Amino acid sequence: MVLAELVPKLAKAKNCLFAYFSPGKNPFYAIAKALFILYIPEINEKK
């Protein structure tokens, strides 16, 4: 529900960053990895 309604509205504002992840067996590592990529854009470009 949130992804269907809130994300498109925030994306239009163009001042938000989004991170998608699955918590898996180690949820703290998963969220840290997702957020790290947002704050270090050079890593995102190399992939």
C-alpha positions as CSV (number, residue, x, y, z in Angstrom):
1,M,0.0,0.0,0.0
2,V,2.7,2.5,0.9
3,L,4.7,1.8,-2.2
4,A,1.7,2.1,-4.4
5,E,0.6,5.5,-3.0
6,L,3.3,7.3,-1.2
7,V,6.4,6.5,-3.2
8,P,5.1,7.9,-6.5
9,K,4.0,11.1,-4.8
10,L,7.4,11.6,-3.1
11,A,9.3,10.7,-6.4
12,K,7.5,13.6,-8.1
13,A,8.8,16.0,-5.4
14,K,12.4,15.0,-6.5
15,N,13.8,15.5,-3.1
16,C,13.6,12.0,-1.7
17,L,15.9,9.0,-1.9
18,F,14.5,5.5,-1.8
19,A,16.0,2.2,-0.7
20,Y,14.4,-1.1,-1.2
21,F,15.6,-4.2,0.6
22,S,14.5,-7.5,2.1
23,P,15.4,-8.0,5.8
24,G,16.4,-11.7,5.3
25,K,18.4,-13.4,8.1
26,N,20.3,-10.3,9.0
27,P,17.9,-7.3,8.9
28,F,20.4,-4.7,10.3
29,Y,23.0,-5.6,7.6
30,A,20.4,-5.4,4.9
31,I,19.2,-2.0,5.8
32,A,22.7,-0.7,6.3
33,K,23.7,-2.0,2.9
34,A,20.7,-0.4,1.2
35,L,21.3,3.0,2.9
36,F,25.0,2.9,2.3
37,I,24.5,2.8,-1.4
38,L,22.3,5.9,-1.2
39,Y,24.9,7.9,0.6
40,I,27.9,6.8,-1.5
41,P,26.6,7.2,-5.1
42,E,29.9,6.2,-6.7
43,I,29.3,2.6,-5.7
44,N,26.0,2.6,-7.4
45,E,27.5,3.9,-10.6
46,K,30.2,1.1,-10.7
47,K,27.7,-1.7,-10.7
